[in-house]
Amino acid sequence: MWGNAQVQSGDKATNDRLKMMSTANSRGNVGSWIPAVPPMCAPGAGYSLADNFIRTMADGVPECISIGIIPVAIAGASFKAFDPNQCKSYFSSSESWLQNMAKEYDNDPYNRILKCAKIAQETGVIKGIIVHQGESDSGQQSWLTMVQTFYDNICKELGLDPKKTPILVGQMLEGGSCAGHNSVIAQLPNKISNCAVVSTSNIPGESDRLHFTHDGYKELGKRYAEKMLTMIDFDGKCPEGGEIIQKTSTPYKGVAAKLPGTIEAENYDEGGSNVAWYDLSSGNNCDDYTNEYRSDDVDIKKDGNAYIVGSCQSGEWMKYTVDVQTDGEYELTVRVGEGGSSGKFSLSMDDKSIDYTVNVEKTGDWGTYAEQVQSKKFNLKKGTHVLKLTIDSDWVDIDWLKFTTDNTDVETIVKRDFAIVPNPASTAIYIYSNGEIEDIAISNAIGDVVAKSKESKVDVSNLPTGVYFVKATIDGVNAVKKLVVTK
């Protein structure tokens, strides 16, 4: 938590809603609120996860709420440093550099936390505790007892309700020298019921195999905050007594997607992290952080002229405000890319499950996309709703989702509807439609186009037995249907 990365100029931006308490003697005015800028723990500390934690927290709560943090940390110390019954003997036998850090808190970090926390309670409410420590206690089961005792004592002495005061503990650097301690950390929720472990999976570290890079600390702080936001609640009142207006997502560029119709995956709602979307990585990993299409953490890649939400991981989600034009039973077609076989996502509407899961079939190598028609249908009600797409299993790329219904107005049916005769077929098929057929393309299960035509007749005599997808462009509108070829 002390932080080992160098503070960058961009880290120094201030926000009137973000405060930190001065806790270190070398900073002076211990117990006073000051702007939350790094280094937080002490003037000699580095950039840490606490810096982006507080910024991400502010993005996820109502704007009438200010966020304060009480940073107390000692680099390289055992958790004994935070036990008032062990800290003095522990420091007396420690290296001189660690003893100098301990002097920042009068050789008693635990009581410095208590002192500052009680001052904070005069004007605010303590909502949670974050811990990132373990290198010096790596692999020791006694660490669990020390953290549990610390948590229990803090709650008791500050009058905190453990059921309403979560504690978050982060893993050690994945693949690092102390990664073995992660198996010990994983046991803590069994001892503290209101506890969660923050993953360090895929977070970059330094060559010393102990510390995170600057971007690594930034990502870890983001993960801490996003987890904390799911575990705390608000009392419905702003500090001034007014009602809290909870943040909600809004349609991309102010226009809800019309259904029946197509939702482009990259046009998810606006509103920010944990409001309109949730992503596990910082920045857009898919475009080398150039932010060509949108400037946030959702990973968007370009494929020709199309933009695609890529590298989707389990737990990520996006919201889409939709305008359902008519009640009815809807069918879903998705254009996706899947280089493995495990991609899966589910849909919900207005935060209620509609019991709809899309198991993505392999489309070939990564970068290959295919349209996949889903066999299951579902009912939608006319009106404005918020559709949520949640990734349930790594990995998958998503281009678009197309919703169609037999209850579409007559004009739309004329443009989109077509019939395949015969189906199943063995030698040729004929496409019948009330609109003008502009193009026909037949694709196999992995998205390869195996037959094309500008005419209503398409030769399928060379296609092996199997299931195919016929995409017809009729009066400028694309529609897709299944075709079965038999021999």
C-alpha positions as CSV (number, residue, x, y, z in Angstrom):
1,M,0.0,0.0,0.0
2,W,3.0,2.3,0.5
3,G,3.5,2.3,-3.3
4,N,6.7,1.7,-5.2
5,A,6.0,3.4,-8.6
6,Q,7.1,6.8,-9.6
7,V,4.4,9.5,-9.4
8,Q,3.7,11.0,-12.8
9,S,2.6,14.5,-13.6
10,G,-0.8,13.4,-14.7
11,D,-1.4,11.8,-11.2
12,K,-1.4,15.2,-9.5
13,A,-4.8,16.4,-10.8
14,T,-7.0,17.5,-7.9
15,N,-10.7,17.0,-7.4
16,D,-12.7,18.9,-4.8
17,R,-14.6,15.7,-3.9
18,L,-11.4,13.8,-3.2
19,K,-9.6,14.2,0.2
20,M,-7.0,12.3,2.1
21,M,-6.1,12.7,5.7
22,S,-2.6,13.7,6.6
23,T,-1.4,10.8,8.7
24,A,2.5,10.9,8.5
25,N,4.5,13.1,10.8
26,S,6.7,14.4,8.0
27,R,3.7,15.8,6.3
28,G,2.5,17.7,9.3
29,N,-1.0,18.7,10.5
30,V,-1.8,15.1,11.3
31,G,-5.5,14.6,11.3
32,S,-6.3,17.3,8.8
33,W,-8.0,16.8,5.4
34,I,-5.9,17.7,2.4
35,P,-6.3,17.2,-1.4
36,A,-5.9,13.6,-2.4
37,V,-2.9,13.5,-4.6
38,P,0.1,11.1,-4.6
39,P,2.2,10.2,-2.8
40,M,-0.5,9.5,-0.2
41,C,1.0,7.6,2.7
42,A,3.9,10.0,3.3
43,P,6.0,12.5,1.3
44,G,8.6,9.8,0.7
45,A,6.2,7.1,-0.6
46,G,5.4,6.3,-4.2
47,Y,2.3,5.9,-6.4
48,S,0.1,3.2,-5.0
49,L,-3.2,1.5,-5.6
50,A,-4.9,4.0,-3.1
51,D,-4.5,6.8,-5.7
52,N,-6.8,5.3,-8.4
53,F,-8.9,3.6,-5.8
54,I,-10.3,6.9,-4.5
55,R,-10.7,8.3,-8.1
56,T,-12.7,5.3,-9.3
57,M,-14.8,5.4,-6.1
58,A,-15.7,9.0,-6.9
59,D,-16.8,8.0,-10.4
60,G,-19.1,5.3,-9.0
61,V,-21.1,7.3,-6.3
62,P,-23.5,10.2,-6.5
63,E,-21.8,13.6,-7.1
64,C,-23.1,14.9,-3.8
65,I,-20.8,12.4,-2.0
66,S,-17.2,13.3,-1.3
67,I,-14.6,10.5,-0.8
68,G,-11.9,10.6,1.9
69,I,-9.1,8.1,2.5
70,I,-6.9,7.6,5.6
71,P,-3.7,6.2,4.2
72,V,-1.4,4.4,6.7
73,A,1.3,2.0,5.4
74,I,4.9,0.9,5.9
75,A,6.7,-0.7,3.0
76,G,8.0,-4.2,3.6
77,A,6.5,-4.6,7.1
78,S,4.9,-7.7,8.6
79,F,1.3,-7.3,9.7
80,K,2.7,-7.3,13.2
81,A,3.3,-3.6,12.6
82,F,-0.4,-3.1,12.9
83,D,-0.8,-5.0,16.1
84,P,-0.5,-2.6,19.1
85,N,0.6,-5.5,21.3
86,Q,3.5,-6.5,18.9
87,C,4.5,-3.4,17.0
88,K,7.1,-2.0,19.5
89,S,9.0,-5.3,19.8
90,Y,8.7,-5.8,16.1
91,F,10.1,-2.4,15.2
92,S,12.9,-2.6,17.7
93,S,14.4,-5.6,16.0
94,S,13.8,-4.3,12.4
95,E,16.2,-2.8,9.9
96,S,16.9,0.9,10.3
97,W,15.0,1.9,7.1
98,L,11.9,0.2,8.4
99,Q,12.3,1.9,11.8
100,N,12.5,5.3,10.1
101,M,9.2,4.6,8.3
102,A,7.6,3.5,11.6
103,K,8.5,6.9,13.1
104,E,6.1,8.5,10.6
105,Y,3.3,7.1,12.9
106,D,5.1,7.3,16.3
107,N,6.0,3.6,16.0
108,D,2.3,2.7,16.4
109,P,0.5,2.6,13.0
110,Y,-2.7,1.0,14.5
111,N,-3.3,3.8,16.9
112,R,-2.5,6.4,14.2
113,I,-5.3,4.8,12.2
114,L,-7.7,5.0,15.2
115,K,-6.8,8.6,15.9
116,C,-7.4,9.7,12.4
117,A,-10.5,7.6,11.9
118,K,-12.1,9.1,14.9
119,I,-11.4,12.6,13.5
120,A,-12.9,11.5,10.2
121,Q,-16.1,10.3,12.0
122,E,-16.7,13.8,13.2
123,T,-17.7,14.9,9.7
124,G,-18.2,11.6,7.8
125,V,-19.0,7.9,7.8
126,I,-16.4,5.2,7.5
127,K,-17.7,2.8,4.8
128,G,-14.9,0.2,4.4
129,I,-11.3,-0.9,4.9
130,I,-8.7,-1.8,2.2
131,V,-5.6,-3.8,2.9
132,H,-2.7,-4.9,0.6
133,Q,0.0,-6.6,2.5
134,G,1.6,-10.0,2.7
135,E,5.1,-10.0,1.3
136,S,6.7,-10.1,4.7
137,D,4.3,-12.8,6.0
138,S,4.2,-14.8,2.8
139,G,2.7,-18.3,3.3
140,Q,2.1,-17.9,7.0
141,Q,-1.3,-19.0,8.4
142,S,-0.8,-16.6,11.3
143,W,-1.4,-13.8,8.9
144,L,-5.1,-14.7,8.8
145,T,-5.4,-14.3,12.5
146,M,-3.6,-11.0,12.6
147,V,-5.8,-9.5,9.9
148,Q,-8.9,-10.8,11.5
149,T,-7.9,-9.4,14.9
150,F,-7.1,-6.1,13.3
151,Y,-10.5,-5.9,11.6
152,D,-12.4,-7.0,14.7
153,N,-10.6,-4.4,16.9
154,I,-11.1,-1.6,14.4
155,C,-14.8,-2.3,14.1
156,K,-15.2,-2.4,17.9
157,E,-13.2,0.7,18.8
158,L,-14.8,2.8,16.0
159,G,-18.3,1.5,16.6
160,L,-18.6,0.1,13.1
161,D,-21.1,-2.6,12.2
162,P,-19.1,-5.4,10.6
163,K,-22.2,-6.3,8.4
164,K,-21.9,-2.8,6.9
165,T,-18.1,-2.5,6.9
166,P,-16.4,-4.5,4.2
167,I,-12.7,-5.2,4.1
168,L,-11.0,-5.8,0.8
169,V,-7.6,-7.6,0.6
170,G,-5.7,-7.8,-2.6
171,Q,-3.6,-10.7,-3.9
172,M,0.2,-10.5,-4.3
173,L,1.7,-10.0,-7.8
174,E,0.6,-12.9,-10.0
175,G,3.7,-15.1,-10.8
176,G,5.8,-13.0,-8.4
177,S,8.1,-14.1,-5.6
178,C,5.2,-14.0,-3.0
179,A,2.4,-15.3,-5.2
180,G,2.2,-18.4,-3.0
181,H,0.7,-16.2,-0.3
182,N,-2.4,-15.8,-2.5
183,S,-3.6,-19.3,-1.3
184,V,-3.5,-17.9,2.3
185,I,-5.3,-14.7,1.3
186,A,-8.0,-16.8,-0.4
187,Q,-8.9,-18.2,3.1
188,L,-9.7,-14.8,4.7
189,P,-13.4,-14.6,3.6
190,N,-13.8,-17.8,5.7
191,K,-12.8,-15.9,8.8
192,I,-14.3,-12.5,8.0
193,S,-17.8,-12.8,6.5
194,N,-17.8,-9.2,5.0
195,C,-14.5,-9.7,3.2
196,A,-13.6,-10.0,-0.5
197,V,-10.3,-10.8,-2.3
198,V,-9.2,-8.5,-5.2
199,S,-7.6,-10.4,-8.0
200,T,-4.2,-9.4,-9.5
201,S,-4.7,-11.6,-12.6
202,N,-3.0,-10.1,-15.7
203,I,-1.8,-7.0,-13.8
204,P,1.8,-6.0,-14.9
205,G,4.6,-6.1,-12.4
206,E,8.2,-4.9,-12.2
207,S,11.2,-7.2,-12.9
208,D,11.9,-7.5,-9.1
209,R,8.8,-9.8,-9.1
210,L,7.5,-8.0,-6.0
211,H,6.0,-4.7,-7.0
212,F,3.5,-3.6,-9.6
213,T,4.2,-1.1,-12.4
214,H,2.6,2.3,-12.4
215,D,-0.2,1.0,-14.7
216,G,-0.4,-2.1,-12.5
217,Y,-1.1,0.0,-9.4
218,K,-3.6,2.0,-11.3
219,E,-5.4,-1.1,-12.4
220,L,-5.3,-2.7,-9.0
221,G,-6.8,0.5,-7.4
222,K,-9.6,0.4,-10.0
223,R,-10.4,-3.2,-9.1
224,Y,-10.5,-2.4,-5.4
225,A,-12.9,0.4,-6.0
226,E,-15.2,-1.5,-8.3
227,K,-15.4,-4.3,-5.8
228,M,-16.0,-1.9,-2.9
229,L,-18.8,-0.2,-4.8
230,T,-20.7,-3.5,-5.0
231,M,-20.3,-4.0,-1.2
232,I,-21.3,-0.7,0.3
233,D,-24.6,1.1,0.4
234,F,-25.8,4.7,0.9
235,D,-28.5,6.0,3.3
236,G,-30.3,7.9,0.6
237,K,-29.3,11.3,1.8
238,C,-26.7,13.8,0.7
239,P,-24.6,15.4,3.4
240,E,-26.7,18.5,3.1
241,G,-29.9,16.4,3.7
242,G,-31.1,16.3,0.1
243,E,-32.0,13.1,-1.6
244,I,-29.2,11.2,-3.4
245,I,-29.7,11.0,-7.1
246,Q,-28.2,7.7,-8.1
247,K,-26.1,7.7,-11.3
248,T,-27.8,6.0,-14.2
249,S,-26.6,5.2,-17.7
250,T,-27.9,7.2,-20.7
251,P,-28.1,6.2,-24.4
252,Y,-25.0,6.5,-26.5
253,K,-25.1,10.0,-28.1
254,G,-28.6,10.4,-26.6
255,V,-30.3,8.0,-29.0
256,A,-31.8,4.7,-27.8
257,A,-31.3,1.7,-30.0
258,K,-34.6,0.7,-31.7
259,L,-35.8,-2.9,-31.5
260,P,-36.5,-4.7,-33.7
261,G,-33.1,-3.7,-35.1
262,T,-29.4,-4.0,-34.5
263,I,-27.4,-3.0,-31.5
264,E,-23.7,-2.3,-32.3
265,A,-21.8,-3.6,-29.3
266,E,-19.4,-0.6,-29.2
267,N,-22.4,1.8,-28.8
268,Y,-23.0,0.9,-25.1
269,D,-24.5,3.5,-22.9
270,E,-22.7,6.6,-21.5
271,G,-22.2,7.1,-17.8
272,G,-18.9,5.7,-16.9
273,S,-17.5,2.7,-15.1
274,N,-19.8,0.7,-12.9
275,V,-22.8,2.7,-14.2
276,A,-22.9,2.1,-18.0
277,W,-20.2,-0.6,-18.2
278,Y,-17.7,-2.6,-16.2
279,D,-14.3,-3.6,-17.6
280,L,-11.5,-5.5,-15.9
281,S,-8.6,-3.7,-17.6
282,S,-7.5,-0.1,-17.6
283,G,-7.6,1.7,-21.0
284,N,-8.4,0.1,-24.3
285,N,-6.2,-2.9,-24.7
286,C,-7.4,-3.6,-28.2
287,D,-6.3,-0.4,-30.0
288,D,-3.0,0.2,-28.3
289,Y,-4.7,2.9,-26.1
290,T,-5.3,5.2,-29.0
291,N,-9.0,5.6,-28.1
292,E,-10.0,5.8,-31.8
293,Y,-13.7,5.2,-31.1
294,R,-14.3,5.9,-27.4
295,S,-12.1,7.0,-24.5
296,D,-12.7,4.6,-21.6
297,D,-11.7,1.2,-20.4
298,V,-13.9,-1.0,-22.7
299,D,-11.7,-2.8,-25.2
300,I,-12.7,-1.8,-28.7
301,K,-10.9,-3.1,-31.9
302,K,-11.4,-2.2,-35.5
303,D,-12.1,-4.8,-38.2
304,G,-12.2,-3.2,-41.6
305,N,-14.9,-0.5,-41.2
306,A,-16.5,-2.1,-38.2
307,Y,-15.8,-1.6,-34.5
308,I,-15.9,-4.6,-32.2
309,V,-15.9,-5.0,-28.4
310,G,-13.0,-7.4,-28.0
311,S,-11.1,-9.4,-25.4
312,C,-14.3,-9.7,-23.2
313,Q,-13.6,-11.4,-19.9
314,S,-15.9,-13.0,-17.4
315,G,-17.5,-10.5,-15.1
316,E,-17.4,-7.6,-17.5
317,W,-20.7,-6.0,-18.7
318,M,-22.2,-3.2,-20.8
319,K,-25.6,-1.6,-20.8
320,Y,-27.7,-0.4,-23.8
321,T,-30.8,1.8,-23.6
322,V,-33.3,0.4,-26.1
323,D,-36.6,1.5,-27.5
324,V,-38.7,-1.6,-28.1
325,Q,-41.2,-0.7,-30.8
326,T,-43.7,-3.5,-30.3
327,D,-44.6,-6.3,-27.9
328,G,-43.7,-9.7,-29.1
329,E,-41.5,-12.7,-29.2
330,Y,-38.0,-11.9,-30.5
331,E,-35.2,-13.8,-32.1
332,L,-31.6,-12.9,-31.7
333,T,-28.7,-13.1,-34.2
334,V,-25.2,-12.1,-33.1
335,R,-22.0,-11.4,-35.0
336,V,-19.2,-12.7,-32.9
337,G,-15.6,-13.9,-33.0
338,E,-14.4,-16.9,-30.9
339,G,-11.0,-18.4,-31.4
340,G,-11.6,-20.9,-28.6
341,S,-14.7,-22.6,-27.4
342,S,-15.6,-21.1,-24.1
343,G,-17.1,-17.7,-24.9
344,K,-20.5,-17.1,-23.3
345,F,-22.6,-14.1,-22.4
346,S,-26.1,-13.5,-20.9
347,L,-28.8,-10.8,-21.3
348,S,-31.0,-9.1,-18.7
349,M,-33.5,-6.3,-19.0
350,D,-34.0,-3.5,-16.5
351,D,-31.8,-5.4,-14.0
352,K,-34.1,-8.4,-14.2
353,S,-33.0,-11.7,-15.8
354,I,-34.7,-12.8,-19.0
355,D,-33.1,-16.2,-18.7
356,Y,-31.1,-15.8,-22.0
357,T,-27.6,-17.1,-22.4
358,V,-25.6,-17.1,-25.7
359,N,-23.1,-19.9,-26.0
360,V,-20.7,-18.7,-28.7
361,E,-19.5,-21.3,-31.1
362,K,-16.0,-21.2,-32.4
363,T,-15.7,-19.0,-35.5
364,G,-12.1,-20.0,-36.5
365,D,-8.9,-18.1,-35.6
366,W,-9.2,-14.9,-33.6
367,G,-10.1,-12.1,-36.0
368,T,-12.6,-14.3,-37.8
369,Y,-16.2,-13.4,-37.3
370,A,-19.5,-15.1,-38.0
371,E,-23.2,-14.5,-37.6
372,Q,-24.9,-17.0,-35.3
373,V,-28.6,-17.3,-35.1
374,Q,-29.9,-18.3,-31.6
375,S,-32.6,-20.9,-31.4
376,K,-34.2,-19.6,-28.3
377,K,-36.7,-16.8,-28.4
378,F,-37.8,-14.4,-25.7
379,N,-40.5,-11.8,-25.1
380,L,-40.0,-8.1,-24.9
381,K,-42.5,-5.4,-23.9
382,K,-43.0,-2.1,-25.9
383,G,-41.2,0.9,-24.3
384,T,-37.8,2.2,-23.2
385,H,-35.7,-0.3,-21.3
386,V,-32.1,-0.9,-20.4
387,L,-30.5,-4.1,-21.8
388,K,-27.5,-5.4,-19.9
389,L,-25.0,-7.8,-21.6
390,T,-22.8,-9.7,-19.1
391,I,-19.8,-11.8,-20.1
392,D,-20.1,-15.1,-18.3
393,S,-17.0,-16.9,-19.6
394,D,-13.6,-15.8,-21.2
395,W,-13.0,-14.9,-24.1
396,V,-15.2,-13.5,-26.9
397,D,-15.4,-10.6,-29.4
398,I,-18.8,-9.1,-30.1
399,D,-19.7,-7.0,-33.2
400,W,-23.4,-6.6,-33.0
401,L,-26.8,-8.1,-31.8
402,K,-29.7,-8.2,-34.1
403,F,-33.3,-8.5,-32.7
404,T,-36.1,-9.5,-35.0
405,T,-39.8,-10.4,-34.4
406,D,-42.7,-11.6,-36.5
407,N,-44.7,-8.7,-35.0
408,T,-42.7,-6.0,-36.8
409,D,-44.8,-3.5,-38.8
410,V,-45.8,-4.5,-42.3
411,E,-43.2,-2.2,-44.1
412,T,-40.3,-3.7,-42.1
413,I,-41.5,-7.2,-42.7
414,V,-41.6,-6.6,-46.5
415,K,-38.0,-5.4,-46.4
416,R,-36.6,-8.0,-44.0
417,D,-38.5,-11.2,-44.6
418,F,-37.6,-13.9,-47.1
419,A,-38.1,-17.5,-47.7
420,I,-35.6,-20.3,-48.6
421,V,-37.1,-22.9,-50.9
422,P,-36.4,-25.8,-50.5
423,N,-35.0,-26.0,-47.0
424,P,-33.4,-28.6,-46.4
425,A,-31.8,-28.5,-49.9
426,S,-29.2,-30.6,-51.8
427,T,-28.6,-28.9,-55.2
428,A,-30.0,-25.3,-55.3
429,I,-32.1,-22.9,-53.3
430,Y,-34.4,-20.1,-54.3
431,I,-34.8,-16.9,-52.3
432,Y,-38.3,-15.4,-52.3
433,S,-39.1,-11.9,-51.0
434,N,-41.5,-9.0,-51.5
435,G,-38.5,-6.7,-51.6
436,E,-35.6,-6.3,-54.1
437,I,-32.9,-8.8,-53.5
438,E,-29.5,-7.1,-53.8
439,D,-27.1,-9.8,-52.5
440,I,-27.1,-13.3,-51.1
441,A,-24.2,-14.8,-49.1
442,I,-24.1,-18.3,-47.6
443,S,-21.6,-18.9,-44.7
444,N,-20.6,-22.0,-42.8
445,A,-20.5,-22.4,-39.0
446,I,-17.1,-20.7,-38.7
447,G,-18.1,-17.7,-40.8
448,D,-16.5,-18.5,-44.1
449,V,-18.6,-17.4,-47.1
450,V,-19.0,-20.5,-49.2
451,A,-21.5,-19.3,-51.8
452,K,-22.6,-15.9,-53.2
453,S,-25.2,-14.7,-55.7
454,K,-26.9,-11.5,-56.9
455,E,-29.8,-13.6,-58.2
456,S,-32.6,-15.4,-56.3
457,K,-31.2,-18.8,-57.2
458,V,-28.1,-20.1,-55.4
459,D,-26.2,-23.2,-56.3
460,V,-25.4,-25.4,-53.2
461,S,-24.5,-28.6,-55.0
462,N,-20.9,-28.4,-54.0
463,L,-21.6,-27.8,-50.3
464,P,-21.3,-30.8,-47.9
465,T,-24.0,-31.8,-45.5
466,G,-24.4,-29.4,-42.6
467,V,-25.9,-26.2,-41.2
468,Y,-25.3,-22.9,-43.0
469,F,-26.4,-19.3,-42.6
470,V,-28.0,-17.4,-45.5
471,K,-27.7,-13.6,-45.4
472,A,-29.9,-11.8,-47.8
473,T,-29.7,-8.0,-48.4
474,I,-33.2,-6.9,-49.4
475,D,-34.0,-3.2,-50.0
476,G,-30.8,-2.3,-48.2
477,V,-31.6,-4.3,-45.1
478,N,-29.7,-7.5,-44.1
479,A,-31.5,-10.5,-42.7
480,V,-30.2,-14.0,-41.8
481,K,-31.8,-17.4,-41.8
482,K,-30.6,-21.0,-41.3
483,L,-30.2,-23.4,-44.2
484,V,-29.7,-27.1,-43.9
485,V,-27.9,-28.9,-46.7
486,T,-28.3,-32.7,-47.1
487,K,-26.9,-35.1,-49.6
